[in-house]
């Protein structure tokens, strides 16, 4: 057989293989498209939402007190009715909105529908790490808080008290069982309360539950969905009595450049910027207090993340003139200001520069997270 005939046959075979591959790819694409269309039809017909597609809707309305939170239409449709009295009882005991407890339950195990131990070792209805449940002073375990704790120890109220855990015997049966829905909800409320929730710092408390901003957004989103109206976390009034000499000096210095200093991201961290009055929110607060002899950190390294650790924690309902207050803007505790009293505060904002803000303003009221530090 001549090479003349061999080459065309070789090319023909190669071409046939290519056409075959293309045809198979087309068929596979059509099949995949059919699956997608079918899935979309199921979503349309049955109202199914994939986990990452669940929408969070704002609920309009006036504020309500912790003891009078009403369920929304969305909540009525999603929350198992038998759990509502449990959420309410736990919330009332620890001063936590019951819809926040329900939101945690929803996000963690879809109201108890998935009670498997997580890959990290989290347990029960609201996925506590075993050492968080029984107490971190219990010996051994991983840095995440997973440990091989005998069941009789894990569920022992006496052991939990000894080791400083958050597990609670909510139904008073002598055991604090993370797989018992009553115990789990009481323990969740206990944990949230101890991490800022009892004083209205709900986002801070949820962040302590899971150190991820997406988690906070998801939980707070479900809380809003389930609440008919909005929950007022803090009382914003009063606290205008004259402060110490250092406080009044800091406020005087900070007020001297109101309307005269534009916001500069990262500014205020060298002497040139300070001389030119170029600050961002945290460097502005540091500068004002530094001028009054109060050290809030080094010039080059003071941020909202460092300021949140300064001074002592104060309840938002008890804040006074001169306290440093925080807001959740681009991140949790992403903005900071100096409280003046009667809802007013000094701050350096990206939109207005150094200015006087109002906590009763719709924007700032929504962003204020209740974190307050007394630094002087």
N, C-alpha and C positions, 0 to 999 in steps of 0.2 A: 504494500500500500504506500502511495507516495506521500510525501510531506504536504503536498498541495491539498490533499484530501484530509489529512489529519488535522491541520490547523482550523479549517472551518468547523469540523465536528467538535473540536475542543471548545471553540468559541460558542458554538450553539449550546453545548452542555452548560457552559458557564452562564450564558444568557438565560437558559431555562431555570437554573438554580436561583438566579437573581429575581426572575419573575415570580418564582415560587415563594421566595422569601417576602417579596413585596405583597403578594396576594395574602399570605398568612398574616402579615402585619396589619393589612387592611381589615381582615376578618376579626383579628384580635381587638382592633380599635373599635369596630362596630359592636362587638360583644361587650366591651368595656362601657361604651356609650349607652348600650341597652341597660347595663347594670345601674349606671348613674341615673338614667331617666327613670328606671324603676324605683330607685331609692328616693329620687325627688318626688315621685308620685306618692310614695309611702309617707314622706314628710308632709305633703300637701293634704293627703286624705286623713291620716291618723294624727296629725299634729306633732309628729316626732321631731325632737330637736337633738342634734348631736351634742356631746358635752361641751365643745368649744363654741357652740352656736347659741347657747342660752343667753337671751337678752336680759339686760338689767334696765328696768324702767324706774324713773323717778316718780314718787307719789307726792302730789301736792296736798297741802292742808296745813292747819295750824298745829302748833306743838301740843303734845299731851304728856302727862306725867307718867312715871314708871308704873304706877299702880292702875293706870287707866288706858293702857295701850290696846287699841281695837284692831282686830284682824281685817285685812283687806280682802277684796274679792279674789285676788291671786292667791293669797294665803289660804282662803277657804277651799280653793281648788287643789292646792298642793300639799298642805300639811295634814298628816293623819290626825283625825279628830281626837283619838284616844291619847295622843301625846300632849295636846294643848294644856290640859290641867297640870301636867307634870312640869312643862316649861314655865307656866305661870307661878307655880309654887316655888320652884327653884329661883326664878327671877325675883320674886318678892323677898325671899330670904336674904339674897345677896345684893339686892338693889341693882339688878341687871335687867334690861328690857327682855321680855320673854321671846320676842321675835328675833333677837340677836342669838339667843340659845338655839332657837329653831333653825336659824340660818347656818350655824356651826354644824348642827346635826345633818342638815341637808347637804352641805358641802363635803363633810367627812365620810358619811356612809349612806347617803341618800335615804335618810330617815330609817337607818338600821337594815336596809336591804342588802348591804354588803358588809358583813361582820368578820371578814377574813383579817388575819393579822397582816399588817402591811410588810413590805420588803424591808423596811427599817425596824420593824418590831412593834409598831403602834397597835394598841389594843382597843377593842370594844366599840361602843356606839359612837364615841367622839374621838377615837384614836389617840389615846394617851400613850406616851412612852412609859414603860413600866416604872422607871425611876422617878418620873414626874408624878406618877400616881402614888407610889409608896414613899418617895422622898429621896433626894439626891445624896443624902448622907448614908444611904444603904451601900455597903461595900461592893466593889466590882462594877462590871458593866462597861458599855461602850461610851464614847464621848457624846453620842446622841441620846443616851439614856436608856438603852436597851440592856436588860440584865436577866439572867436566869433566876427569877425570884419564885420560890415555892408558892403555890396557890394560897395556902393558909396564911402566909406572911403578906402577900400582895393584897388580900382582901381583909386583913385584920385592922380595924380602926386603931387599936393600940399600937401596932407596928407603924401605921401611917403617922400617928402622932409622934412616935419616937423618932422617925426618920425625916419628918417635916414634909410629908407629901400632901397632895391636893385631893386624894380620893376621899369620898364622903359616903357614909351609910345613909342615903336619902330616905329609904323606906323603913329604917330602924329595925332591920331583921338581924342585926349583929354582924353583917358583912358589908364591905364596900367593894362591890363587884363591877368592874368596868363593862361587863356584858349585860348588866342589869340596867335597863333604860332609866329608871328613877335615879339610881346611884350615879350613873354617867352624867345625867343632866345637872344634878346638884354639884357634881365635881367640876363640870364645865363652868357653871356659874361661879363657883368658888375661885377657880383659876382666873377667870376674867376679872372678878372683883379685886383680887389681890394684885393684879397687874394694871390697875388704873381704871377699870370699868366701874367700880363703885362710886368714883367721883366724876363719872361722865366721860372719861377718856377712852371711848369705845374702840377707836382705831388703834390706839396704842395697845390696848388689851388684846385685840385680835392679832396684831403684829407679834406680840409676845407668844401667842398660841402657835403661830407659824410665821417664821421670819421671812416672809415673801410679800412684796407689794401686790402681786397679782392675787394672792390669797386674801389679803385685806379687802381689795376691791370686790372680789367675788362674794365674800361673806357679807360685807356692808351692802352690796347690791341686793342680795336676797333679803336682808333685813328690811330694806326700803320697800321691796316688793311686797313683803308680808305685813307691813304696818300701814294702817289706814291713817294717814297723816304723817307728820315727821316727829321724831323724838328729840326733844330739847335736851342736849347733854349738859349744858352749863348755864348758870345764871350770869348774865352780863350786865352788871350794874354796880354802883357804889365803888368803894375802895379809892376815894379821891382825897382822903385826908392827907395833909402834908407829911412827907416822908423825912427820913434822916437828912443830915447835911449833905452826905455823899449822894443820896438819891436826888435831892433838889439840884445839886451841882451838875450831875450827869444830865438831868432833864433840861437844865438851863443851857448847857453846852450843846446838847443835841438839838434843841429848839432853835438855836442861833443860826442854823443853816437850812431851816425849813424853806422850801421853794428856791433854794440857791445851789443845791447839789444834785446833779443828775445821777441816776443809778449806773454803776459800772461793774459788770460781772467780773469778779476776781479782784476788784479794786480795793484800795485801803490796806494793802499788805506790805507796803514799804513807805519810807518817810516822804518820798516824792509825791506819792498818791495822797498821803495824809495832808501834806502841805497844800495840795491842790483841791482838797476835799472831794476826792474821788473814791467812793465807797460802794460796797454791796451791803446787803442787809446785816450780815453778821459782823463785818468789819466796822460798820457804823455803830452798832451797839457796843462793841469792844472799845472803840475810840471814845464814845461818850462817857462810858464808865471809867476808862483809863484817865480821862481828864479830871475825874473826881477822885482819883487815887484808888480806884477799885480795879484789881488785876483780874481780867477774865481770860487771860491766855496770851501767848506770844503774838506779836504783830503779824508775822508771816504765816501763822498756822491756825488762827481762830476761825472756826466755821460753825454752822448750826449744829453739826454733829458733836463739836466740843462744848459749845455753850449749853447744850441740853444736859450736860453732866456737871455744870457749875452750880454752886449754891445749894439750896435745899428745895425739895418738892413741896409745892403748895397746891391745895385744892383750888380749882378754877372759881368755885363759889366764894372763896376766901381771899382772892388776889387783891393786892393793894398797889397803890401808886409806886412805881419804880420796879415792879416785878417784870421779869423777862418772860415774854409769852411767845408761843410757837404756833405755826400754821402748817397744814398739809397742802402744799402747792404742787411743785413738780415731783415731790417725794414727801414721805412722812417727815415732819419737822423740817421742811424745806425753806421756811421763811421765819423770821424772828423780829420782834419789836419790843419797845419799852412801854409798859402800861402806864397811862396817865390818870386813870380814874373815870368813872361814869361812862365806860365803854370806849373811851378814846385811847389811842396809842401812837407813839412815835415810831416811824419805820422808814426804811429806804426801799421803796418798791420799784420794780422794773418799769412800771407805767408812769409813776409820778415822782420818782426820785425821793429825796427826804421830804416827808410829809406827815400829816396827822391823819391816821385812819380811824374808822369807826367800826367797832365790833358788831354793831347793830345793822350795818350795811349788809345787804344780801350776800355779796361776794365774800366779805371777811367773816361773816357769821357762819357761812358754810365751810370755810377753810380753817377756822380756829378749831384746834383739836383738844383744847383743854389742858395742854401741858404748860405748866407755869413753874418758874424757878425764882426763888428769892435770893438775890446775889448781894444785897446790901441792907 
